[in-house]
């Protein structure tokens, strides 16, 4: 037999052969016990035709004791399998030969039990050992016949012929059992491999299901959750879900499933998840089972869907910006250059020079708009890292003061907890905070301070706030400041706050504006979700 391909196969094969040996000991114990019961209970009628009662009783009782001992050894698996199998089979051949001799020789009905023993031996120890058992049994029969002839019992010369024929039957049995054993082992090896493959496939399926970005729930016809992957438990804020009614875990989702079963064309509505507050979009598919129609539920986080939509929008904006750069920048450069040459002419009067200044100023402004759009289109995909917020903000503060030439006393840090951490792209966060800090310093009174504050709350959310003491933004205007190209300044591009919010959304954070008081003052707040904090 081929060597098992891996340790798992070897363990399974070992377990199978020991189970077979235990079946043999059980068969032997039942057979010896049954023979003993019939012999002693029906001793007057002598059902087996016993001629030597002393030998029959001694052999039968000794074989019964051996059966008990063999069963114990097989259960303990000590000593090894091969040794135990050989000892038990040779003992069976010897015991049956003595019983056959005590019951009239080769013509005894117990001779058929030798055929069973040889067949079992060929299944347990196939190959040459099967023919060894047949040879030993044949020799035992011939010896028994010879002894009977020498003892001048009721044995004729034809008994030798019967013993020889029985030997041929035993060898034929060994050969047939050997072939069957080979086929059986091949089938078992194939079944074992199929079982391992199925187990591996199931494990792979479980891994794939649990690693999916979408939440997955399998709900049976009774509305009980049978499977929930890690993502589904996280979205619904559940510790365990399997075996519990969906109506208890998420009544809104259970209600939608009922409506969907009544009307499969119904479009599912977004639901709000547990404590996280995230909006989830469910999708349903019918699962037909023997118990009825179950439901496969896919849950998608609307935040992620919005991010994907945003990435598509940014990709379209990038293509548009490249077209703008190609179609507008070159003519704009020509206009600007011509205006500069015209302004250097000595024949221009004051009014004409003013017109050339206007051309130059607006050319620069259009160029700044193009640069902002190109900056937006070239922005890299977010690569979030875990940032220790206190340490990172101190580094940002020093870099900002140095690069912008700002007064360090005007930009004040307030870090509530040095243990605060977020997951964010540091380059994106640096760009957002630089833009907001410059805006706050520009719109604050000359000696007023701007506060950069980091706080956390009980829900695990982290906030970064930029607070100034400027005049603030009117409520009517505040609703439009994050729209692209919206600006209240003649020299602005209207893309700074739009880019800042886009960068925050790309990092699963939210940028919002809040007026500090009726008297004035602005607060730009970046709030990171609980999963990031």
C-alpha positions as CSV (number, residue, x, y, z in Angstrom):
1,X,0.0,0.0,0.0
2,X,1.3,3.5,-0.8
3,X,2.5,5.6,2.0
4,X,0.0,8.3,3.0
5,X,0.7,11.6,1.4
6,X,0.5,13.7,4.6
7,X,0.3,13.2,8.4
8,X,-3.5,13.7,8.3
9,X,-3.9,10.7,6.0
10,X,-1.5,8.6,8.2
11,X,-3.6,9.3,11.3
12,X,-6.8,8.5,9.5
13,X,-5.3,5.2,8.2
14,X,-4.1,4.2,11.6
15,X,-7.5,4.9,13.1
16,X,-9.2,2.8,10.5
17,X,-6.9,-0.3,10.9
18,X,-7.4,-0.2,14.7
19,X,-11.1,-0.1,14.2
20,X,-10.9,-3.2,12.0
21,X,-8.9,-5.0,14.7
22,X,-11.5,-4.1,17.3
23,X,-14.2,-5.4,15.1
24,X,-12.3,-8.7,14.9
25,X,-11.9,-8.9,18.7
26,X,-15.6,-8.2,19.0
27,X,-16.5,-10.9,16.4
28,X,-14.2,-13.4,18.2
29,X,-15.7,-12.7,21.6
30,X,-19.3,-13.1,20.3
31,X,-18.3,-16.3,18.4
32,X,-16.5,-17.9,21.4
33,X,-19.3,-16.9,23.8
34,X,-22.0,-18.2,21.5
35,X,-20.2,-21.5,21.0
36,X,-19.8,-21.8,24.8
37,X,-23.4,-21.1,25.5
38,X,-24.7,-23.5,22.9
39,X,-22.3,-26.2,24.0
40,X,-23.0,-26.0,27.7
41,X,-26.7,-25.3,27.3
42,X,-27.3,-28.2,24.8
43,X,-24.6,-30.5,26.1
44,X,-27.1,-33.5,26.1
45,X,-27.9,-33.2,22.4
46,X,-24.2,-32.5,21.4
47,X,-25.0,-30.0,18.6
48,X,-21.4,-29.8,17.3
49,X,-20.8,-33.6,17.3
50,X,-18.0,-33.3,19.9
51,X,-15.9,-36.5,20.2
52,X,-13.3,-35.2,22.7
53,X,-15.2,-33.2,25.3
54,X,-12.2,-32.4,27.4
55,X,-10.2,-30.9,24.6
56,X,-13.3,-29.0,23.3
57,X,-14.1,-27.5,26.7
58,X,-10.5,-26.5,27.4
59,X,-9.9,-25.0,24.0
60,X,-13.2,-23.1,24.0
61,X,-12.7,-21.6,27.5
62,X,-9.1,-20.7,26.7
63,X,-10.2,-19.1,23.5
64,X,-12.9,-17.1,25.3
65,X,-10.3,-15.9,27.9
66,X,-8.0,-14.9,25.1
67,X,-10.8,-13.0,23.4
68,X,-11.3,-10.9,26.5
69,X,-7.5,-10.2,26.8
70,X,-7.3,-9.4,23.1
71,X,-10.1,-7.0,23.3
72,X,-8.4,-5.1,26.2
73,X,-5.1,-5.0,24.4
74,X,-6.8,-3.7,21.2
75,X,-8.6,-1.0,23.2
76,X,-5.3,0.1,24.7
77,X,-3.5,-0.1,21.4
78,X,-0.6,-1.8,23.1
79,X,1.5,-3.5,21.7
80,X,1.5,-2.4,18.1
81,X,-1.1,-3.2,15.5
82,X,0.9,-5.6,13.4
83,X,2.0,-7.7,16.3
84,X,-1.5,-7.9,17.8
85,X,-3.1,-8.8,14.5
86,X,-0.6,-11.7,13.8
87,X,-0.9,-13.1,17.3
88,X,-4.7,-13.0,17.3
89,X,-5.0,-14.6,13.8
90,X,-2.5,-17.4,14.5
91,X,-4.3,-18.0,17.8
92,X,-7.6,-18.2,16.0
93,X,-6.2,-20.7,13.5
94,X,-4.8,-22.8,16.3
95,X,-8.0,-22.7,18.4
96,X,-10.2,-23.5,15.5
97,X,-7.9,-26.4,14.5
98,X,-8.2,-27.9,18.0
99,X,-12.0,-27.4,18.0
100,X,-12.2,-29.1,14.6
101,X,-10.1,-32.0,15.8
102,X,-12.4,-32.4,18.8
103,X,-15.5,-32.4,16.7
104,X,-14.6,-35.0,14.1
105,X,-11.8,-33.5,12.0
106,X,-12.0,-31.8,8.6
107,X,-15.7,-32.9,8.1
108,X,-16.7,-30.8,11.1
109,X,-19.1,-27.8,10.5
110,X,-16.6,-25.6,12.3
111,X,-14.2,-25.9,9.4
112,X,-16.1,-23.1,7.7
113,X,-14.9,-20.7,10.4
114,X,-11.4,-21.1,9.1
115,X,-12.4,-19.6,5.8
116,X,-13.8,-16.5,7.7
117,X,-10.5,-16.2,9.7
118,X,-8.4,-16.3,6.5
119,X,-10.6,-13.7,4.8
120,X,-10.3,-11.4,7.9
121,X,-6.5,-11.9,8.0
122,X,-6.2,-10.9,4.3
123,X,-8.2,-7.8,5.0
124,X,-6.2,-6.8,8.1
125,X,-2.7,-7.7,6.8
126,X,-2.9,-7.9,3.0
127,X,-0.1,-9.2,0.7
128,X,2.1,-12.1,1.6
129,X,0.7,-12.3,5.1
130,X,-2.7,-13.4,3.7
131,X,-1.1,-16.4,2.0
132,X,0.9,-17.2,5.1
133,X,-2.3,-17.5,7.1
134,X,-3.8,-19.7,4.4
135,X,-0.6,-21.9,4.5
136,X,-0.6,-22.2,8.3
137,X,-4.4,-23.1,8.3
138,X,-3.9,-25.7,5.5
139,X,-0.9,-27.3,7.4
140,X,-3.0,-27.3,10.6
141,X,-5.8,-29.2,8.8
142,X,-3.4,-31.7,7.3
143,X,-1.8,-32.3,10.7
144,X,-5.2,-32.7,12.3
145,X,-6.1,-35.3,9.6
146,X,-2.8,-37.1,10.1
147,X,-3.2,-37.2,13.8
148,X,-6.7,-38.6,13.4
149,X,-5.4,-41.3,11.1
150,X,-2.7,-42.2,13.5
151,X,-5.2,-42.4,16.4
152,X,-7.3,-44.8,14.3
153,X,-10.4,-42.7,14.7
154,X,-13.3,-42.7,12.3
155,X,-11.1,-41.2,9.6
156,X,-10.7,-42.5,6.1
157,X,-8.1,-41.7,3.5
158,X,-10.7,-39.5,1.8
159,X,-10.3,-37.1,4.8
160,X,-6.8,-36.3,3.4
161,X,-8.4,-35.4,0.1
162,X,-11.0,-33.2,1.8
163,X,-8.2,-31.5,3.8
164,X,-6.3,-30.8,0.6
165,X,-9.4,-29.4,-1.1
166,X,-10.0,-27.3,2.0
167,X,-6.5,-26.0,1.8
168,X,-7.1,-24.9,-1.8
169,X,-10.3,-23.2,-0.7
170,X,-8.3,-21.3,2.0
171,X,-5.7,-20.2,-0.6
172,X,-8.5,-19.1,-3.0
173,X,-10.1,-17.2,-0.1
174,X,-6.8,-15.5,0.7
175,X,-6.3,-14.5,-2.9
176,X,-9.8,-13.1,-3.3
177,X,-9.7,-11.3,0.0
178,X,-6.3,-9.9,-0.9
179,X,-7.7,-8.4,-4.1
180,X,-10.7,-7.0,-2.2
181,X,-8.4,-5.6,0.4
182,X,-6.5,-3.7,-2.3
183,X,-9.7,-2.3,-3.7
184,X,-11.0,-1.5,-0.3
185,X,-7.8,0.4,0.6
186,X,-7.9,2.3,-2.7
187,X,-11.5,3.3,-2.0
188,X,-10.7,4.3,1.5
189,X,-7.7,6.4,0.4
190,X,-9.9,8.1,-2.2
191,X,-12.7,8.7,0.3
192,X,-10.1,10.0,2.8
193,X,-8.6,12.4,0.3
194,X,-12.1,13.5,-0.8
195,X,-12.9,14.2,2.8
196,X,-9.7,16.2,3.3
197,X,-10.4,18.1,0.1
198,X,-13.9,18.9,1.2
199,X,-12.7,20.0,4.6
200,X,-10.1,22.2,3.0
201,X,-12.7,23.6,0.6
202,X,-15.0,24.3,3.5
203,X,-12.2,26.0,5.4
204,X,-11.4,28.1,2.4
205,X,-15.0,29.1,1.9
206,X,-15.3,30.0,5.5
207,X,-12.1,32.2,5.2
208,X,-13.4,33.9,2.1
209,X,-16.8,34.5,3.6
210,X,-15.3,36.0,6.8
211,X,-12.8,38.2,4.9
212,X,-15.4,39.7,2.6
213,X,-15.9,43.5,2.8
214,X,-19.7,42.9,2.7
215,X,-21.5,41.6,5.7
216,X,-23.1,38.2,5.1
217,X,-26.1,36.7,7.0
218,X,-27.8,33.4,6.3
219,X,-31.3,33.3,7.7
220,X,-33.3,30.1,7.8
221,X,-37.1,29.9,7.0
222,X,-37.9,30.5,10.6
223,X,-36.0,33.8,10.7
224,X,-33.1,32.4,12.7
225,X,-29.5,33.4,11.8
226,X,-27.5,30.4,10.8
227,X,-24.3,32.2,9.6
228,X,-22.9,35.6,10.2
229,X,-19.4,36.6,9.1
230,X,-17.1,39.0,11.0
231,X,-18.1,42.0,8.9
232,X,-21.8,41.5,9.5
233,X,-21.3,41.3,13.3
234,X,-19.2,44.4,13.2
235,X,-21.7,46.4,11.1
236,X,-24.6,45.3,13.3
237,X,-22.5,45.7,16.5
238,X,-23.1,42.1,17.6
239,X,-21.0,39.8,19.6
240,X,-22.8,36.6,18.5
241,X,-25.5,36.1,15.9
242,X,-25.7,32.4,15.1
243,X,-28.8,30.7,16.5
244,X,-30.6,33.9,17.4
245,X,-33.8,35.3,15.8
246,X,-33.0,38.1,13.3
247,X,-36.0,40.0,14.6
248,X,-34.3,40.3,18.0
249,X,-30.9,41.3,16.5
250,X,-32.2,43.8,13.9
251,X,-36.0,44.3,13.7
252,X,-35.7,46.7,10.8
253,X,-33.7,44.2,8.7
254,X,-36.1,41.3,9.6
255,X,-39.1,43.5,8.6
256,X,-37.5,44.2,5.2
257,X,-36.9,40.5,4.6
258,X,-40.5,39.8,5.2
259,X,-41.6,42.5,2.8
260,X,-39.1,41.3,0.2
261,X,-40.4,37.7,0.5
262,X,-43.9,39.0,-0.2
263,X,-42.6,41.2,-3.1
264,X,-39.2,40.3,-4.5
265,X,-39.3,43.3,-6.8
266,X,-39.3,45.6,-3.8
267,X,-36.1,47.7,-3.5
268,X,-34.5,47.4,0.0
269,X,-34.1,50.6,2.1
270,X,-31.1,51.6,4.1
271,X,-31.1,50.7,7.8
272,X,-29.2,52.2,10.6
273,X,-26.7,49.9,12.4
274,X,-26.7,49.6,16.2
275,X,-24.4,51.9,18.2
276,X,-22.1,52.8,15.3
277,X,-24.9,54.8,13.6
278,X,-23.7,53.8,10.1
279,X,-26.2,53.5,7.3
280,X,-26.3,50.0,5.8
281,X,-27.8,49.0,2.4
282,X,-29.1,45.3,2.4
283,X,-29.4,43.0,-0.5
284,X,-31.4,39.8,-0.5
285,X,-31.2,36.4,-2.3
286,X,-33.4,33.4,-1.9
287,X,-31.9,30.1,-0.6
288,X,-33.9,27.0,-1.2
289,X,-33.5,24.4,1.5
290,X,-35.4,21.2,2.5
291,X,-37.0,23.1,5.3
292,X,-38.2,25.9,3.1
293,X,-37.0,29.2,1.6
294,X,-34.1,30.8,3.5
295,X,-32.5,34.2,2.8
296,X,-29.0,35.3,2.0
297,X,-28.4,38.9,3.2
298,X,-25.6,41.0,2.0
299,X,-24.9,44.2,4.0
300,X,-22.9,47.1,2.5
301,X,-21.7,50.1,4.5
302,X,-23.0,53.2,2.8
303,X,-19.8,55.0,3.8
304,X,-17.7,52.6,1.8
305,X,-20.1,52.9,-1.1
306,X,-19.8,56.7,-0.9
307,X,-16.0,56.4,-0.9
308,X,-16.1,54.3,-4.0
309,X,-18.4,56.7,-5.7
310,X,-16.1,59.5,-4.6
311,X,-13.1,57.8,-6.1
312,X,-15.0,57.4,-9.4
313,X,-15.9,61.1,-9.3
314,X,-12.3,62.0,-8.6
315,X,-11.1,59.9,-11.5
316,X,-13.6,61.7,-13.8
317,X,-12.4,65.0,-12.4
318,X,-8.8,64.0,-13.0
319,X,-9.5,63.3,-16.7
320,X,-11.4,66.6,-16.9
321,X,-8.5,68.5,-15.3
322,X,-6.0,67.0,-17.7
323,X,-8.2,68.2,-20.6
324,X,-8.4,71.6,-19.0
325,X,-4.7,71.8,-18.5
326,X,-4.1,70.9,-22.2
327,X,-6.8,73.2,-23.6
328,X,-6.6,76.3,-21.4
329,X,-3.1,76.5,-19.9
330,X,-1.2,77.1,-23.2
331,X,-3.6,79.8,-24.4
332,X,-3.6,81.3,-21.0
333,X,0.2,81.5,-21.0
334,X,0.1,83.2,-24.3
335,X,-2.4,85.8,-23.1
336,X,-0.4,86.4,-19.9
337,X,2.8,86.8,-21.9
338,X,1.2,89.2,-24.4
339,X,-0.2,91.3,-21.5
340,X,3.3,91.5,-19.9
341,X,4.9,92.6,-23.2
342,X,2.1,95.1,-23.7
343,X,2.5,96.6,-20.2
344,X,6.2,97.2,-21.0
345,X,5.3,99.5,-23.9
346,X,6.1,103.1,-23.3
347,X,3.3,104.4,-25.4
348,X,0.5,103.2,-23.1
349,X,-1.4,105.7,-21.1
350,X,-2.6,105.1,-17.5
351,X,-5.9,103.6,-18.4
352,X,-4.4,101.1,-20.8
353,X,-1.8,100.1,-18.2
354,X,-4.6,99.5,-15.7
355,X,-6.3,97.2,-18.2
356,X,-3.0,95.2,-18.7
357,X,-2.8,94.8,-14.9
358,X,-6.3,93.5,-14.8
359,X,-5.4,91.0,-17.5
360,X,-2.3,89.8,-15.6
361,X,-4.2,89.5,-12.3
362,X,-7.0,87.4,-13.7
363,X,-4.6,85.3,-15.7
364,X,-2.8,84.5,-12.5
365,X,-6.1,83.7,-10.8
366,X,-7.2,81.3,-13.6
367,X,-3.7,79.7,-13.4
368,X,-4.2,79.2,-9.7
369,X,-7.6,77.5,-10.4
370,X,-5.9,75.2,-12.9
371,X,-3.2,74.4,-10.4
372,X,-5.7,73.5,-7.7
373,X,-7.6,71.3,-10.1
374,X,-4.4,69.5,-11.1
375,X,-3.5,69.1,-7.5
376,X,-6.9,67.5,-6.9
377,X,-6.6,65.1,-9.9
378,X,-3.0,64.1,-8.9
379,X,-3.9,63.3,-5.4
380,X,-2.8,59.8,-4.4
381,X,-5.1,57.1,-3.1
382,X,-5.3,57.2,0.7
383,X,-2.7,55.0,2.4
384,X,-3.9,55.1,6.1
385,X,-1.5,54.5,8.9
386,X,-2.0,54.4,12.7
387,X,-1.0,57.8,14.1
388,X,-0.3,58.7,17.7
389,X,-2.2,62.0,17.4
390,X,-0.4,63.9,20.2
391,X,3.1,63.2,18.9
392,X,2.1,63.7,15.2
393,X,0.4,67.1,15.9
394,X,3.5,68.4,17.7
395,X,5.6,67.5,14.7
396,X,3.0,69.2,12.4
397,X,3.0,72.3,14.5
398,X,6.8,72.7,14.3
399,X,6.8,72.1,10.5
400,X,4.0,74.5,9.9
401,X,5.6,77.3,11.9
402,X,8.9,76.8,10.1
403,X,7.6,76.5,6.5
404,X,4.9,79.2,6.7
405,X,6.9,81.6,8.8
406,X,4.0,82.0,11.2
407,X,4.2,83.2,14.8
408,X,4.4,80.2,17.1
409,X,2.5,82.0,19.8
410,X,-0.5,82.5,17.5
411,X,-1.0,78.8,16.8
412,X,-1.7,77.0,20.1
413,X,-1.9,73.2,20.6
414,X,-4.4,71.7,23.0
415,X,-4.0,67.9,23.2
416,X,-6.5,66.4,25.6
417,X,-5.0,62.9,25.7
418,X,-1.6,61.7,24.4
419,X,-3.0,58.2,24.0
420,X,-5.4,59.3,21.2
421,X,-4.7,57.5,17.9
422,X,-6.3,57.5,14.5
423,X,-5.9,55.7,11.2
424,X,-5.3,58.3,8.4
425,X,-3.0,59.1,5.6
426,X,-0.5,61.5,7.2
427,X,0.1,63.4,3.9
428,X,-3.6,64.0,3.5
429,X,-4.0,65.1,7.1
430,X,-1.0,67.4,6.8
431,X,-2.5,69.1,3.7
432,X,-6.0,69.5,5.3
433,X,-4.6,71.0,8.6
434,X,-2.2,73.3,6.7
435,X,-5.1,74.7,4.6
436,X,-7.4,75.2,7.6
437,X,-4.7,76.6,9.8
438,X,-3.6,79.2,7.1
439,X,-7.3,80.2,6.6
440,X,-7.8,80.6,10.4
441,X,-4.7,82.7,10.8
442,X,-5.6,84.9,7.8
443,X,-9.1,85.6,9.0
444,X,-8.3,86.2,12.7
445,X,-7.3,89.5,14.2
446,X,-3.6,90.2,14.0
447,X,-2.8,89.4,17.7
448,X,-5.5,86.7,18.1
449,X,-4.6,83.1,18.6
450,X,-5.7,80.0,16.7
451,X,-6.3,76.8,18.7
452,X,-5.5,73.4,17.3
453,X,-7.4,71.0,19.6
454,X,-7.5,67.2,19.7
455,X,-10.1,65.4,21.9
456,X,-11.8,62.0,22.2
457,X,-15.2,61.0,23.5
458,X,-16.9,58.0,25.2
459,X,-18.0,56.5,21.8
460,X,-14.4,56.1,20.7
461,X,-14.5,59.0,18.2
462,X,-11.6,61.4,17.8
463,X,-11.9,65.0,16.9
464,X,-9.5,67.6,15.6
465,X,-10.7,71.2,15.8
466,X,-9.2,74.4,14.4
467,X,-10.7,77.3,16.3
468,X,-10.2,81.0,15.5
469,X,-11.5,84.3,16.8
470,X,-12.4,85.9,13.5
471,X,-15.7,87.3,12.4
472,X,-17.1,83.8,11.5
473,X,-19.1,82.8,8.5
474,X,-22.6,83.8,7.9
475,X,-25.1,81.0,8.3
476,X,-26.4,81.4,4.7
477,X,-22.9,81.1,3.3
478,X,-21.8,78.3,5.7
479,X,-23.9,75.8,3.8
480,X,-22.0,76.4,0.6
481,X,-18.4,76.8,1.6
482,X,-17.5,73.1,0.8
483,X,-18.9,73.3,-2.7
484,X,-16.3,73.5,-5.5
485,X,-15.4,76.9,-6.8
486,X,-17.5,78.7,-4.2
487,X,-15.5,81.6,-2.6
488,X,-16.3,84.9,-0.9
489,X,-12.9,86.4,-1.8
490,X,-12.0,88.0,-5.1
491,X,-8.6,86.3,-5.2
492,X,-9.7,82.8,-4.1
493,X,-10.2,79.7,-6.2
494,X,-13.0,78.2,-4.2
495,X,-11.3,74.8,-4.1
496,X,-9.4,74.8,-0.8
497,X,-12.2,73.7,1.5
498,X,-13.7,71.3,-1.1
499,X,-10.3,69.5,-1.5
500,X,-10.0,69.4,2.3
501,X,-13.4,67.7,2.8
502,X,-12.6,65.3,-0.1
503,X,-9.4,64.3,1.6
504,X,-11.2,63.8,4.9
505,X,-13.9,61.6,3.3
506,X,-11.2,59.6,1.5
507,X,-9.9,58.8,5.0
508,X,-13.3,58.0,6.5
509,X,-13.4,61.2,8.4
510,X,-15.9,64.1,8.2
511,X,-15.0,67.8,8.0
512,X,-17.7,70.3,9.1
513,X,-18.0,73.9,10.0
514,X,-19.5,75.3,13.3
515,X,-19.9,78.9,14.4
516,X,-18.4,79.3,17.8
517,X,-20.9,82.0,19.1
518,X,-23.2,84.6,17.8
519,X,-20.4,87.2,18.3
520,X,-18.2,85.4,15.8
521,X,-15.4,82.8,15.7
522,X,-15.2,79.7,13.6
523,X,-14.6,76.0,14.3
524,X,-13.6,73.6,11.6
525,X,-14.0,70.1,13.0
526,X,-12.6,66.8,11.6
527,X,-14.3,63.8,13.2
528,X,-12.9,60.4,12.7
529,X,-15.2,57.3,12.9
530,X,-15.0,55.0,15.9
531,X,-13.4,52.3,13.8
532,X,-10.5,54.6,13.1
533,X,-10.0,55.9,16.5
